[in-house]
Amino acid sequence: MNATVHFQARAQQRAITPGMTEVILNLGRSNGKGDLVLTGRRDLKQEIQSKKEELRILEKMLAHGGVGIAVINDTLITCFHRHKKFKRSRTRNQ
């Protein structure tokens, strides 16, 4: 998305970073006319909760040394912890 010189100046004056701009565009809701994208406190709090849950899950996966899932044709076959090095023979699936 293109940003005008005016937008860039106002963003700098108001300490709105490019990262914040991305969050606003991704999370925000459009007003009735479609000319504004707004994020409120409730939206931001919900996103923070979601990210905290995602971080908790990632930390749990890291504690197990990583995890893996075997998938064939959109079917989940099995799952496992990556505490050991996973080796696969090269003759399979060729």
C-alpha distances in whole Angstrom, upper triangle without the diagonal:
4,7,10,13,15,12,13,16,17,15,17,20,20,19,16,15,12,13,14,11,10,13,13,10,12,16,15,17,16,18,21,19,15,14,14,13,17,18,22,25,26,22,22,26,26,23,25,28,26,25,29,30,28,29,33,33,31,34,37,36,36,39,40,39,36,37,37,37,39,37,38,37,35,38,38,41,42,40,41,41,40,43,45,43,43,44,44,47,45,47,46,43,44
4,7,10,12,10,10,14,15,14,16,19,19,19,16,15,12,15,15,12,12,16,15,13,15,18,18,19,18,20,22,20,17,15,15,15,18,20,24,26,28,25,24,28,28,25,27,31,29,28,31,33,31,32,36,36,34,37,39,39,38,42,43,42,39,40,40,40,42,40,42,40,38,42,42,45,45,44,45,44,43,46,48,46,46,47,47,49,48,50,49,46,47
4,7,8,6,7,10,11,10,12,15,15,16,13,13,11,14,14,11,12,15,14,13,16,18,17,19,18,19,22,20,17,14,14,14,17,19,22,25,27,24,23,27,28,25,27,30,29,28,31,33,31,32,36,36,35,37,40,39,39,42,44,43,40,41,41,42,44,43,44,43,41,44,44,47,47,45,46,45,45,47,49,48,47,49,49,52,50,53,51,49,50
4,5,5,6,9,10,11,12,14,15,16,14,15,13,17,17,13,16,18,17,16,19,21,20,21,19,21,23,20,18,15,15,16,18,21,24,27,29,26,26,29,30,28,30,33,32,31,34,36,35,35,39,39,38,40,43,43,42,46,47,46,44,45,45,46,48,46,48,47,45,48,47,51,51,49,50,49,48,51,53,51,51,53,53,55,54,56,55,52,53
4,5,5,6,9,10,11,12,14,15,14,15,14,18,17,15,17,20,19,18,22,24,22,24,22,23,26,23,21,18,18,19,21,23,25,28,30,28,27,31,32,30,31,34,34,32,35,38,36,36,40,41,39,41,44,44,43,47,49,47,45,46,47,48,50,49,51,50,47,50,50,53,53,51,52,51,50,52,54,52,52,54,55,57,56,58,57,55,55
4,5,5,6,9,10,11,12,14,13,15,14,18,17,14,18,20,18,18,21,23,21,22,21,21,24,21,20,16,16,17,19,21,23,26,28,27,26,29,31,29,30,33,33,32,35,37,36,36,40,41,40,42,45,45,44,47,49,48,46,47,48,49,51,50,52,51,48,51,51,54,54,52,52,51,51,53,55,54,54,56,56,59,58,60,59,57,57
4,5,5,6,9,10,10,12,10,11,11,14,13,11,14,16,14,14,18,19,17,19,18,19,21,19,17,14,13,14,15,17,20,22,25,23,22,26,27,25,26,30,29,28,31,34,32,33,36,37,36,38,41,41,41,44,46,45,43,44,44,45,48,46,48,47,45,48,47,50,50,48,49,48,47,50,52,51,51,53,53,56,55,57,56,53,54
4,6,5,6,9,10,10,9,10,9,13,13,11,14,16,15,15,19,20,19,21,21,22,25,23,21,18,16,16,18,19,22,24,26,24,23,26,28,25,26,30,30,28,31,33,32,32,35,37,35,37,40,40,39,42,44,43,41,43,43,44,47,46,48,47,45,47,47,50,50,47,48,47,46,48,50,49,49,51,52,54,53,56,55,53,53
4,6,5,6,9,10,10,11,12,16,15,13,17,19,17,18,22,23,21,23,23,23,26,25,23,19,18,18,19,21,23,24,28,26,24,28,30,27,28,32,32,30,33,35,34,34,38,39,38,39,42,42,42,44,47,46,44,45,46,48,50,49,52,51,48,51,50,53,53,50,51,49,49,51,53,52,52,54,55,58,57,60,58,56,57
4,5,5,6,8,8,11,12,15,13,12,16,17,15,16,20,20,19,21,20,21,24,22,21,17,15,16,16,17,19,21,24,23,22,25,27,25,26,29,30,28,31,34,33,33,36,38,36,38,41,41,41,44,46,45,44,45,46,47,50,49,51,50,48,50,49,53,52,50,50,49,48,50,52,52,52,54,55,58,57,60,58,56,57
4,6,5,6,5,7,8,11,10,9,12,14,12,14,17,18,17,19,19,20,23,22,20,17,15,15,15,16,18,19,22,21,19,22,24,22,22,26,26,25,27,30,29,29,32,34,33,34,37,38,37,40,42,41,40,41,42,43,46,45,48,47,44,47,46,49,48,46,46,45,44,46,49,48,48,51,52,54,54,57,55,53,54
4,5,5,6,7,10,12,12,11,15,16,16,17,20,21,20,23,23,24,27,26,24,21,19,18,18,19,21,22,25,23,21,24,26,24,24,28,28,26,28,32,31,30,33,35,34,35,38,38,37,40,43,42,40,42,43,45,47,47,49,49,46,49,48,51,50,47,47,46,45,47,49,48,49,51,52,55,54,57,56,54,55
4,6,8,10,13,15,14,14,17,18,17,19,22,22,21,24,24,24,27,26,25,22,19,19,19,19,20,21,25,24,22,25,27,26,25,29,30,28,30,33,33,32,35,37,36,37,40,41,40,42,45,44,43,45,46,48,50,50,53,52,49,52,50,53,53,50,50,48,48,49,52,51,52,54,56,58,58,61,59,58,59
4,6,9,12,14,11,12,15,16,14,17,20,19,18,21,21,22,25,24,23,20,17,17,16,16,17,18,21,20,18,21,24,22,22,26,27,25,27,30,30,29,32,34,33,34,38,38,38,40,43,42,41,42,44,45,48,48,50,50,47,49,48,51,50,47,48,46,46,47,50,50,50,53,54,57,57,59,58,56,57
4,6,10,11,9,11,14,14,14,16,19,19,18,21,22,23,27,26,24,22,19,18,17,16,17,18,21,20,17,20,23,21,20,24,25,23,24,28,27,26,30,32,30,31,35,35,34,37,40,39,38,39,41,43,46,45,48,48,45,47,46,49,48,45,45,43,42,44,47,46,47,50,51,54,53,57,55,53,55
4,7,8,6,7,10,11,10,13,15,15,15,18,19,20,24,23,21,19,16,14,14,13,15,16,19,17,15,18,20,18,18,22,22,21,23,26,25,25,28,30,28,30,33,33,33,35,38,37,36,37,39,40,43,42,45,45,42,44,43,46,45,42,43,41,41,42,45,44,45,47,49,52,51,54,52,51,52
4,5,5,6,9,10,11,12,14,15,16,19,20,22,26,25,22,20,18,16,16,15,17,18,20,18,16,19,21,18,18,22,22,19,22,25,23,23,26,28,26,28,31,31,30,33,36,35,33,35,36,37,40,40,43,42,40,42,41,44,43,40,40,39,38,40,42,41,42,44,45,48,48,51,49,48,49
4,5,5,6,9,10,11,12,14,15,18,19,21,25,24,21,19,17,15,16,15,18,19,21,19,17,20,21,18,18,22,21,19,22,25,23,23,26,27,26,27,31,30,30,33,35,34,32,33,34,36,38,38,40,40,37,39,38,41,41,38,39,37,37,39,41,40,40,42,43,46,45,48,47,45,46
4,5,5,6,9,10,11,12,13,17,19,21,25,25,22,20,18,15,15,14,17,17,19,16,14,17,18,15,15,19,18,16,18,21,19,19,23,24,22,24,27,27,26,29,31,30,29,30,31,32,35,35,37,37,34,37,35,38,38,35,35,34,33,35,38,37,37,40,41,44,43,46,44,43,44
4,5,5,6,9,10,10,11,15,16,19,22,23,20,18,15,12,12,11,13,14,16,14,11,15,16,13,14,17,17,15,18,21,20,20,23,24,23,25,28,28,28,31,33,32,31,32,33,34,37,37,39,39,36,38,37,40,39,36,37,36,35,37,40,39,40,42,43,46,46,49,47,45,47
4,5,5,6,9,10,10,13,14,17,20,20,17,15,13,10,11,11,14,16,17,15,13,17,18,15,16,20,19,18,21,23,22,22,26,27,26,28,31,30,30,33,35,35,33,33,34,35,38,37,39,39,36,38,37,41,40,38,39,38,37,39,42,41,41,43,44,47,46,49,47,45,47
4,5,5,6,8,10,13,14,17,21,21,17,16,14,11,12,12,15,16,18,14,13,17,17,14,15,18,17,16,19,21,19,20,24,24,23,25,28,28,28,31,33,32,30,30,31,32,34,33,35,35,32,34,34,37,37,34,35,34,34,36,39,38,38,40,41,43,43,45,43,41,43
4,5,5,6,8,11,13,16,20,21,17,17,14,11,10,9,12,13,14,11,9,13,13,10,12,15,14,13,16,18,17,18,21,22,21,23,26,26,26,29,31,31,28,29,30,31,33,33,35,35,32,34,33,36,35,33,34,33,33,35,38,38,37,40,41,44,43,46,44,42,44
4,6,5,5,8,10,13,17,17,14,13,10,7,7,6,10,12,13,10,9,13,14,11,14,17,16,15,19,21,20,21,24,25,24,27,29,29,30,33,34,34,32,32,33,34,36,35,38,37,34,36,35,39,38,36,37,36,37,39,42,41,41,43,44,47,47,49,47,45,46
4,6,6,8,9,13,16,16,12,12,10,7,8,9,13,15,16,12,13,16,16,13,16,19,17,17,21,22,21,22,25,26,25,28,30,30,31,34,35,35,32,32,33,33,35,34,36,35,32,34,34,38,38,36,37,37,37,39,42,41,40,43,43,46,45,47,45,43,44
4,6,9,11,14,17,18,15,15,13,9,10,10,13,15,15,11,11,15,14,11,14,16,14,14,18,19,17,19,22,22,22,25,27,27,28,31,32,32,29,29,29,29,32,31,33,32,29,31,30,34,34,32,33,33,33,36,38,38,37,39,40,43,42,44,42,40,42
4,7,10,13,16,18,15,15,13,9,8,7,10,12,11,7,8,11,10,8,11,14,12,13,16,17,16,18,21,22,22,24,26,27,28,30,32,32,29,29,30,30,33,32,34,33,30,32,31,34,34,32,34,33,34,36,39,39,38,41,41,44,44,46,44,42,44
4,7,9,13,14,12,12,9,5,5,5,8,11,11,8,9,13,12,11,14,16,15,16,19,20,20,22,25,25,25,28,30,30,31,34,35,36,33,33,34,34,36,35,37,36,33,35,34,38,38,36,37,37,38,40,43,43,42,45,45,48,48,50,47,45,47
4,7,10,11,9,11,8,5,5,6,9,12,12,9,12,15,14,13,17,18,17,19,22,23,22,25,27,28,28,31,32,33,34,37,38,38,36,35,36,35,38,36,38,37,33,35,35,39,39,38,39,39,40,43,45,45,44,47,47,50,50,52,49,46,48
4,7,8,5,7,6,5,6,9,12,15,15,13,15,18,17,17,20,22,21,22,25,26,26,28,31,31,31,34,36,36,37,40,41,42,39,38,39,38,40,39,40,39,35,38,38,41,42,40,42,42,43,46,48,48,47,49,49,52,52,53,51,48,50
4,6,5,7,6,6,7,10,12,16,16,14,17,20,19,19,22,24,24,25,28,29,29,31,33,34,35,37,39,39,41,43,44,45,42,42,42,42,44,42,44,42,39,41,41,45,45,44,46,46,47,49,52,52,51,53,53,56,55,57,55,52,54
4,6,8,8,10,11,14,16,19,19,17,20,23,22,23,26,27,27,28,31,32,32,34,36,37,38,40,42,42,44,46,47,48,45,44,44,44,46,44,45,43,40,42,43,46,47,46,48,48,49,52,54,54,53,55,55,58,57,59,56,53,55
4,6,8,10,12,16,18,21,22,20,22,25,25,25,28,30,29,30,33,34,34,36,38,39,39,42,44,44,45,48,49,49,46,46,46,45,47,45,46,44,41,44,44,48,49,48,50,50,51,53,56,55,54,56,56,59,58,59,57,54,56
4,6,8,10,14,16,20,20,18,20,23,23,22,25,27,26,27,31,31,31,33,36,36,36,39,41,41,42,45,46,46,43,43,43,42,44,42,43,41,38,41,41,45,46,44,46,47,47,50,52,52,51,53,52,55,54,56,53,51,52
4,7,10,14,16,20,21,19,20,24,24,23,26,28,27,28,31,32,32,34,36,37,37,39,42,42,43,45,47,47,44,44,44,44,46,44,45,43,40,43,43,47,48,46,48,48,48,51,53,53,52,54,54,56,55,57,55,52,54
4,6,10,13,16,17,15,17,20,21,20,22,25,24,25,28,29,29,31,33,34,34,37,39,39,40,43,44,44,42,42,42,42,44,43,44,43,40,42,42,46,46,44,46,46,46,49,51,51,50,52,52,55,54,57,54,52,53
4,7,10,14,15,12,14,17,17,16,19,21,21,21,24,26,25,27,30,30,30,33,35,35,36,39,40,41,38,38,38,38,41,39,41,40,37,39,39,42,43,41,42,42,42,45,47,47,46,49,49,52,51,53,51,49,50
4,7,10,11,9,11,14,15,14,16,19,19,20,22,24,24,25,28,29,29,32,34,34,35,38,39,40,37,38,38,39,41,40,42,41,38,40,39,43,42,41,42,41,42,44,47,47,46,49,50,53,52,55,52,50,52
4,7,8,6,7,10,11,11,13,15,16,16,19,21,21,22,25,26,26,28,30,31,32,34,36,37,35,35,36,36,39,38,40,40,36,38,37,41,40,38,39,39,39,42,44,44,44,47,48,51,51,53,50,48,51
4,5,5,6,9,10,11,12,14,16,17,18,20,21,23,25,26,27,29,31,32,33,35,37,38,36,36,37,38,41,40,42,42,38,40,39,42,41,39,40,39,40,42,45,46,46,49,49,53,53,55,53,51,53
4,5,5,6,9,10,10,12,14,15,16,18,20,21,22,24,25,27,29,30,31,33,35,36,34,35,36,37,40,40,43,42,39,40,38,42,41,38,39,38,39,41,44,45,45,48,49,52,53,55,53,51,53
4,5,5,6,9,10,11,12,14,15,17,18,20,21,23,24,26,27,29,30,32,34,35,33,33,35,35,38,38,40,40,36,37,36,39,38,36,37,36,38,40,43,44,43,47,48,51,51,54,51,49,52
4,6,5,6,9,10,11,12,14,16,17,18,20,21,23,24,26,27,29,30,32,33,31,31,32,33,36,35,38,37,33,35,33,37,36,34,35,35,36,38,41,41,41,44,45,48,49,51,48,46,49
4,5,5,6,9,10,10,12,14,15,16,18,20,21,22,24,26,26,28,31,31,30,30,32,32,35,35,38,38,34,35,34,37,36,33,34,33,34,36,39,40,40,43,44,47,48,50,48,46,48
4,5,5,6,9,10,10,12,14,15,16,19,20,21,23,24,26,27,29,30,29,29,31,32,35,35,38,38,34,35,33,36,35,33,33,32,33,35,38,39,39,43,44,47,48,50,48,46,49
4,5,5,6,9,10,11,12,14,15,17,18,20,21,23,24,26,28,29,27,27,29,29,32,32,35,35,31,32,30,33,32,30,31,30,32,34,37,38,37,41,42,45,46,48,45,44,46
4,5,5,6,9,10,10,12,14,15,16,18,20,21,22,24,26,27,25,25,27,27,30,30,33,33,29,30,29,32,31,28,29,28,30,32,35,35,35,38,39,43,43,45,43,41,44
4,5,5,6,9,10,10,12,14,15,16,18,20,21,22,25,26,24,25,27,28,31,31,34,35,31,32,30,33,31,29,29,28,29,30,34,34,35,38,39,43,43,46,44,42,45
4,5,5,6,9,10,11,12,14,15,17,19,20,21,23,25,23,23,25,26,30,30,33,34,30,30,28,31,29,27,27,26,28,29,33,34,34,37,39,42,43,45,43,42,45
4,5,5,6,9,10,11,12,14,16,17,18,20,22,23,21,21,23,23,27,27,30,30,26,27,25,28,27,24,25,24,25,27,31,31,31,35,36,39,40,42,40,38,41
4,5,5,6,9,10,10,12,14,15,16,18,20,21,19,20,22,23,26,26,30,30,27,28,25,28,27,24,24,23,24,26,29,30,30,33,34,38,38,41,39,37,40
4,5,5,6,9,10,10,12,14,15,16,19,20,19,20,22,23,27,28,31,32,29,29,27,29,27,24,24,22,23,25,28,29,30,33,35,39,40,42,40,39,42
4,5,5,6,9,10,11,12,14,15,17,19,17,17,20,21,24,25,28,29,26,26,23,26,24,21,21,20,22,23,27,28,28,31,33,37,38,40,38,37,40
4,5,5,6,9,10,11,12,14,16,17,15,15,17,18,22,22,26,27,23,24,21,24,22,19,19,18,19,21,24,25,25,29,30,34,35,37,35,34,36
4,5,5,6,9,10,10,12,14,15,14,15,18,20,23,24,28,29,26,26,24,26,24,20,20,18,19,20,23,24,25,28,30,34,35,38,35,35,38
4,6,5,6,9,10,11,13,15,14,15,18,19,23,25,28,30,27,26,23,25,23,19,19,17,18,19,23,24,25,28,30,34,36,38,36,35,38
4,5,5,6,9,10,11,13,11,11,14,16,19,21,24,26,23,23,20,21,19,16,15,14,15,17,20,22,22,25,27,31,32,35,32,32,35
4,5,5,6,9,10,11,9,10,13,15,19,20,24,26,23,23,20,22,19,16,15,13,14,15,19,20,20,24,25,29,30,33,31,31,33
4,5,5,6,9,10,10,12,15,18,21,23,27,29,26,26,23,24,21,18,16,13,14,15,18,20,21,24,27,30,32,35,33,33,36
4,5,5,7,9,9,10,13,16,20,22,26,28,25,24,21,22,19,15,13,11,12,13,17,19,20,23,26,29,31,34,32,32,35
4,5,5,7,5,6,10,13,16,19,22,25,22,22,18,19,16,12,11,8,9,11,14,16,16,20,22,26,27,30,28,28,31
4,5,5,5,8,12,15,18,21,25,27,25,24,21,22,19,15,13,10,9,10,13,15,16,20,22,26,28,31,29,29,32
4,5,7,10,14,17,20,23,27,29,27,26,23,23,20,16,13,10,10,10,13,15,17,21,24,27,29,32,31,31,34
4,5,7,11,14,17,20,24,27,25,24,20,20,16,13,10,6,7,7,10,13,14,18,21,24,27,29,27,28,31
4,7,10,14,17,20,23,26,25,24,21,20,17,13,10,7,5,5,8,10,12,16,19,22,24,27,26,27,29
4,7,11,14,17,20,23,21,21,17,18,15,11,9,6,5,7,10,11,11,15,17,21,23,25,24,24,27
4,7,10,13,17,20,18,17,14,14,11,7,6,4,5,8,10,11,11,14,16,20,22,24,22,22,25
4,7,10,13,16,15,14,11,11,8,6,5,6,7,10,11,11,10,13,13,17,19,21,18,18,22
4,6,10,13,11,10,7,7,6,4,6,9,10,14,14,14,12,14,14,17,19,20,17,17,20
4,7,10,10,9,6,5,5,6,9,12,12,16,15,15,12,13,12,15,16,17,14,14,17
4,7,6,6,5,6,8,9,12,15,16,19,19,18,15,16,14,17,17,18,15,13,17
4,6,5,7,7,10,12,15,19,19,22,22,21,17,17,15,17,17,17,13,11,15
4,5,8,10,13,15,19,22,22,26,25,24,21,21,18,20,20,19,16,13,16
4,7,9,12,14,17,20,21,25,25,24,21,22,20,22,22,22,19,16,19
4,6,9,12,15,19,20,24,24,23,20,21,19,21,22,22,18,16,20
4,6,8,12,15,17,20,21,21,18,19,18,21,22,22,18,17,21
4,7,11,14,16,19,19,19,16,17,16,18,20,20,16,16,20
4,7,11,13,16,16,17,14,16,15,18,20,21,18,18,21
4,7,10,13,14,14,12,15,15,19,21,22,19,19,23
4,6,9,10,12,10,13,15,18,21,22,20,21,24
4,6,8,10,10,14,16,19,22,24,22,23,26
4,5,7,7,11,14,17,20,22,21,22,24
4,7,9,12,16,19,22,24,23,25,27
4,6,9,13,16,19,21,20,22,25
4,6,10,13,15,18,18,20,22
4,7,10,13,15,14,16,19
4,7,9,12,12,14,16
4,6,9,8,10,12
4,6,6,9,10
4,6,8,8
4,7,6
4,6
4
